[in-house]
Amino acid sequence: MTEERLLLSGDDAVALGALHAGVRLGTGYPGTPSTEILETFDRVGGRAQWSPNEKVALEVAIGVAFAGARALVTMKHVGLNVAADPLFTATYTDVEGGLVIVSADDPGMASSQNEQDNRHYARAAGAPMLEPRDSQQAYDYTRLAFALSERWKIPLILRLTTRVCHAKTVVRPRPMDAGPLPEPHFARDIPARVMIPAYAKPAHHRLRAKLAEIEAWNDADGPMQVDEGDPALGIIATGVAAMHAREAAPDARQLTIGMTYPLPMQRIRAFARGCERLLVIEEGDPVLVDSLRVAGIEAEGKPEMYRFGELNVARVRRIIEGDRSPEPKPAPGKPPELCQGCSHRGVFEVLRDLDCIVAGDIGCYTLGVLPPFSAMDSCVCMGAAIGVGLGLRHVLPEAEARRVVSVIGDSTFVHSGITGLAEMVYNPPPTGHVVLILDNGTTAMTGLQEHPGTGRLLDHSPTAKISFEALARSMGVENVHVVDVLDKAQSLSALLTDLLARSETSLVVTRQPCVLAAPKIRQYEKTAEAQRIAGCTATTD
């Protein structure tokens, strides 16, 4: 029988691994480079759903795991910041079903606002971490992660990076585990799941005991590979950096570590004793090399200049050689821009012409910062536009305060802007405030995904829809307006001029479908209407 061989991206491999591991539900929030995992999981037959944000996604998954079923949660690296609150307590609890959290880090910030290294989260939260180096390991480690999570009843982080997520390598899938998984069932265990102080204190001790057991397992049986070679140079590497190191120094001894927290320190010590020079190759922060040094293992790390951006074979060769000379500057690429015909263009033209101070947010509309608009003055994280705008309004002289506008997208508003609106109603600045929701009917920047404001699920089938304007009115916003920016009879400029002069709270929803999503949205609506009619006909019959 011929062995099946598939060419898959790391994201697709995780999705297939989750399917073969018997995952009952996949949750998450779209964010490059993690987005394709849930989309593929849905396409190959898994049950997947987009949540309003990563915190909610993890909380839903915790509930799934408490019921004894397996759950997968996906997000990009900054999404784990949003999910950190439940994460830090979930590791104290005993989960019955496997719970695996995918953190897709973005070295080099190809599509992100920072370059944080989420290996720090593993140690801080006490969550075991696996790091695959290619698609085959992404598939294998996904299945391994669920087995380990259930063995120790602990959430586990699977850390990918952009290169692993999007590069395609060969995957040889394995048969699904023998026998069906247990059916979900709730068994009450209050001390293990209700984290009041009386139960959380012993739970913390249990967590540390679990991590000690997992470290011992990692030393004895954990996923790692030793490539023998010249002992003059020994390399310890993780993730995709291990692939670069193997190509850059094929004659060196190399230890590639799969579970990077807790580390297999005994195996590392044994490897180090057989090397004359020990060098750690890792992308991002010096997490691994610092851990070795704390443990008393003398190891070299990369020079500080290589902390930034992705590694590749050429950069690893420079690290091995100790080359600190300036690196060649990358060839300039085409600068990003808002699509021709994008409804956001008209909005930013108005903001520019009115000389507004614009507190911006994460999404396509962030490109309003670039010429010819140059109409964005801050962008911190998802949902920050409203809070930052309110802060500016509270302290600026009145003439400047009245120029401040918060701009946020529809998906971002649902993700983390609703609490900002509550803050505006609860603590309104003396000059009031104006919030713009740029509603283009999709999560555009990550690939046209759905959200609770579109009225469609992950698979684009119809569901209930949040009305931003009704929500704002129910919260007590004084002025609520909806504008079609392509309707020449509606003047956004005149409306904003009026609202900026008022000492009242205002929300303006500019509504026009994304030019890329509009044809698909029409098709989704046509399909939904046909299904509705067919359902009505069947009921009548």
N, C-alpha and C positions, 0 to 999 in steps of 0.2 A: 504493500500500500504506500503510495507516494505521500510524503509529509507535506502538509499544507504550508505554503509560504505566502505571506501577505506583505505588501509594501505600504507601511502605515506611518503617519506622523505620530509623535509622542502623545498628542491629545487623543487621536483616534485609538491608539493602543491602550490608553487608560480606559477609554469607554468600552472597548472590547473586553478588557480584563475585568471591569466591573460587571459586565453582562455575564461573563463566565463564572464570576464569583457569586452570582445570585443576588445582586443588589436589588432591593425592593423599590427604592426611590432615590433619585438623584436630584439634588437641589443646588442652587447657586445663583450668582448674579453675573451677567456677561461682563467680561473684562479681558482684553488682549494681554497675554497670550493664552488664556484658559478657555475662551468662549466655546471653541469647537467640541470640547469634551462632552457637555450635556447635549449639544445638538446631534453629535454622532451617537451618543447613548440612546437618544430618542429614535433616531433613524434605524438603528440595528435591533430595536425591539424593547429597549428598556423604558421605564417610566421616569420621566424627567419633568421638572418644572422650574421656571424662573421665579425667584422670590423678589420682594421689593428691595431688599439689600442683603448683604452677606450675613449680618447678625441674625436676621430672621431665618435665612437659609440654614445656618448652623443649628439654630434652636429647633427648627422642624426636624432636622436630621437627628438631633439628640432624642427627640420624642420617638422617632422611628427605632433608634437603637435601644431605648428603654423598653420598647415593645418586643425586643428580641429579633428584630429584622436588621438587615444590612443596609447602610445608607452611605452615599457618596456626596460630598459637598465640594463645589469647585469655585475658585475665585482667583483673581490676580493678587499680587503681593500686597498692594495697598488695601485690598478687600479684607485681608486678615486683621488689619487695624480695626475695621468696623466690627469684625466678628470676635475680637479679642476678649470682650467682656464675658460671653458664655464660654469661650475656650478655656480661660484660666480657672473656671470652676468645674467645667465638664471633666477635666483630667482628675479631679478629686472623686468624681462619681464612678460607680460601677456600671458600665454599659453592657447590656446582654448581647445585643447584635453588634457586628463590626461597624465602626464609625471611622471613616477615612476622609481627611480634609486635604484637598489638593490646593497647594499654594504655588502659583505660577509666577516666579520672580522674573524681573525684566532688567538684567544687567545691560547697561548702555542706554537705558531709558528710550527704547525704540518707540514706545507709546505710553509713557508714564510720566508722572510729575516728580518722582524721586527714584532713587536707586537702592532702596533699602534691601537688606539681606535678611530674609525671614528665617535663617538658621538660628538667629537670636531667639525667636519665639519658641523653638523647641525646648531650649534650656529654661527660659523664663517661665513657660507654662507647664513644664514637665511632661511634654508630649514627645514620644518616640518619633524619629524622623528617618525616612528612607529617601535616597536621592538616586534616581536612575540616570544612566549615562547615555542611553539610546532608547529607541522604541521597544526593543525586545525587553529591556529591563523595565521600561514603563509598564508594559503588560504584566511581566512576572511580578514586579514589586507591588502592583495594585492588588493582585491576588494574595500575595504574601501579607500585605498590610491588613487585609481583612482577617486573615487567620491569626495574626499576632494581636490585633485589636480584641478579638474574641477570647484569645487565650488569657490575656491579662486584663480584660474588661476595661480597656483604656482607649480613648481616641488617639489616632495616629496621623501624623502629617506626612503627606507625599509631596516633596518639594521638587518641582520641575523648574527649568529655566527656558527662556524664549527659544534657544537653539534646539533643545530637546523637544519642546512643544511642537515646533513647526517643521523640523527636519524629518524626512522620511527615511526609515531604514527597514530592513527585513524583519518580520515578526513571524515566529512559528508558534501558533496558538496551541494550547494543551486542551485535552478533553475537560469538560466541566467536572467539578468534584463529584465523586461517587456518592449517590444517595441524595435525596432531597434535603434541603435545609429545614430546620424546625419551623413550623407555622408560628407567626407572631402571636404572642400571648403576654399579657401583663401579669407580672408577679410582684406584689408589693414588697418593697425593700426600703423602708423610710430612712434608716441610718446611712444607706449608701447613696441616696438621691436627694434628700432634703438637706441642703447645706446651710442650716443654722449653725452657729458657733459650736454647739455641743456635739454635733455630728461632723462638722468640717474639721475640727482639730484632730480627731483620730483618722479622718479620711486623708489628711495631709501625710500622716505617718504611713498609711497604706500606700499612698502614691510613691513615696520614697522607697519603700520596700519593693514595689513593683519595678521601679526603674533599676534598682540593684539587681533584681532577677533578670531583667531584660538585658542589662549590660553583661551579665554572666552568660546568657544565651548567645549574645552577639559575639563574645569571645570564642565560644565553643562552636557555634553553628551559624553565625550570622553571615549575610551575603557579602562576600569579599573575594578578591582575586589577586593572586600573587603571580607576576610575570618575572621569572628569573632572568638575571642578566649580570652585567659587570657591577660588582659591589662598590666600585669607585663612586657611583652615583645611585642613590636610592631615592625614589620619588613616591610620595604618598599623595593621592589625588582622589577627588570625588566628582560625581556628575560628569557633565560633558568635558570638563577640564581634564579628566582622565584620558579621554580619547585624544585630545590635543597633545597631551604629554607623551602618550605612547607613540604617536607619529613623530613628535619632535625629537624624542630620545629613545629609539627602538632598542638600543643596546643596554639601557639602564635597567636596574631592578625596579619594579613598581608594585606598590600595594594600592589597589583600588577598593575603597570602602563604600559599601552600599547603605548600611545603617550608620548615619553620622551623629545620631544622639539616641541613647548614650553610646559613646565610642567604645570599641573593643580594645581597651588600653593594653591588655596583656599581649594580644596579637601584634599591636603596633610596637611595643617594646621589643618583642622577639625579632620583628622585621628590622627595626632600627639597629639592633646589635650586629646585623649582618651587612651594614652599609658604612662606608667610610665618610661619605657626605650625604646628609639627609635633607631633602628639599620638599617642601609642601607646595603643591600646585592647586590653587583654588580660586574661583571667581569671587569677586566682591570683597567683603571684609575679611580680615585675618582670623576668622573664627576657629578654623582647625589648627593652625599653627599656634595660636595662643593657648588652645586647650592642651596641646602637647607640651608646651613650655611650662604651663602650670603643673602638669604631671611630672615634670623633671626630665622630659625627653628633649634633648638638644636638637633643634631643627631650624632650617632656614626658611624664611617666608619670602614672598615676592616683594620687590621694592614698592614703595608707596605709589609710584606713578602707575603701576599696573592694577591698583585697586579699582580704578575707574573703567567702566566699559566692559564689553565682553572680551574674553580671551580667545585666541585662535592659535594655530600652530606657530606662526611667525612670532607672536608675542611670547609664547611659552619658550621658544628657542632663545629669545632675548633674556627672559628670566633666568634660564639655565646658565647663560653666559654672563649674567650680572650686568647686562648692558643697560645703562641709565641714560644713554644719549637720547635726545628728543626723537620721538616717533614721527614718521611721516604723517602729514596731515591728510585725512581722508578726502577724496574728491568731493567737491560740493554737489549735493543732490538738488533736485527740483524742490523749491520750498512748497510746503502744503498750502492749500487755499480752499476757501469755501467753493463748493460746486457752482458752476454757472447755472442760474435759475434757482439757487437756494433761497428760500424765503428769509433766512437769517440776514442776507445781504442788505435788504431794505431796512431791517431793524437797526443794524449797526451804522448804516448811513445816517439814520435819524439821530442815533445817540452821538455820533461824531459831530453832526451839524449843530446839535443843541449843546455841545461841549459838556456832556454829562461826565461825572466821575463814576466809572462803571466797576462795581464789584462783580467779578465773573465767576464762572464755575467750570466743571469738567464736562467736555463734550465737543461736538463739532464746532459749536459756536465759540469755543476758545480761540478759534482762528480769527475771530473778530479783532484780536490784538494786532494782527498784521496789516500792513498797508494793503489796500488804500483806505482801510477803516481806522486802524489804530485807536480802537474804541473799547479797550479793556484795561483796567488799572490794577486788578488783583486776580489771582487764581491760586487757591491754596489746596483744597480738597473737595470731594463731592459734598454738596450742600452748604459749603462755606459762604457762598455768595450773599445769602440773606443775613447771616450773622455779622459778616464783615461789613456789609453795607449799613447795618444798624449801628455798629460800633462807630463808623465814620460819622453817621448822622448825629450821634449823641454828643460828640466833642468838637466837631468843626464849627467855625463861625457860620452864622445863619446863611450867608450868601453862598458859601461853599456847600454847606449841608444840603441845601435845596437842589443842588446839582447831582446828588448821589442817587444812583439807581442800582438795584440788584438784578442780575440777569442769570437765569437758570433754565435748564432744559426740562422737558417733560419727564423723561426717565429719571433724571437726577433729582427732580423735585420729589418724586415718589420715594426714591432711595433715601434721601436724608434732608429734604428741604421742608417737609411738613412741620417739623419741630421749629425751624427758623420762622415759619409763618406764625406759629403759636407765640414765639418770643416777640414778634412784631406787634401782635395784638395785646400781649400781656405787659410789655415794657415799651410802648411807642415813644420814639424820640419827640422832642417838642415840635419839630418841623414835619412830623409824620414820616412816611417812607413810601417808596414805589418799588414794587417787585414785578419783573417781567418773566413770565414762563413762556419760553419759545417752544411751542408744541408742534413738533413735526411728525407726530404719530408713530414714532419708532425709537429704538435705541440705535441711532445711526452710526456712531463712530466705531462701534464694535461689530457691525455687520448686520444691522437691521433686525435686531431681536425685539420681541414683544415685552411689554411691562403692564402693570395694573391700570395704566391710563389708556391703553389701546383697545381694550375689550377683546383681546385675543390671547390664547395660551401659547406656550412654547412651540407647539405644533401648528399654531396659527388658527386653531379652531376657536369659535366664539365663547366668551365668558362674560361675567359682569365687568363693568367699566367704571372707574372712578371719575367723577366730574370735578375738575379742579375748581371751577367757579362756584359750584354748589358747596364744596368743602370750605372754600374761603369764606363764603357768606355765613355758613354755619359756625365758623370760628370767630366771626365778628369783624372781619375786614370791612371797612366802611365803604370803599369804592371798588367794585369788581366789574371789569370790562373784558369782552372778547372781541378781538380784531382779526379780520382776514387781511393780512398785509398786502395781498395782491388785489384787494378790492379798492379801486381808486376813489370810491365814494367815502371810504373810511380813512381819515387822516391820523396816523399814529403820531405824527409830529405835533399836531394840534392837541390831541388827547394828552400826551405826555407833558406838554407845556402847561396845560390846565392842572394836571395832577401834581406836578412839581411845585406849583404855587400854593397848593393847599397844605394845611397842617393836619393831614389825615392819612390813615393807612390805605394803601391802594394796591390792587393786584390787576395786572393786565395780562391776559392770555392771548398771545399771537398764535393763530392756528392756521397752518398750511402744511400739507403732507410733504415729507422729504421727496425731492425729485427722483431719487433712486428707488424709494420705497413705494411711491404712488401707484405704479402699475401693479405691483404685488398686492398692495392693500385692496385695490379694486377687485382683483381676482379672489382674494380671501373673502371679501364681502359678497361677491357673486356666488361663491361656493356655499357660504353660510346661508344665504337666502334660498338657494336651491334646496339645501337640506331642510330648511324650515318648512318650505312648501311641501316637500316630499313627506315630512313628518305629519303635517296637517292633513294631507290627503290620506295617509295610512290610518290616521285616527278616525277620519270621516268614514272610511271604508269599514 
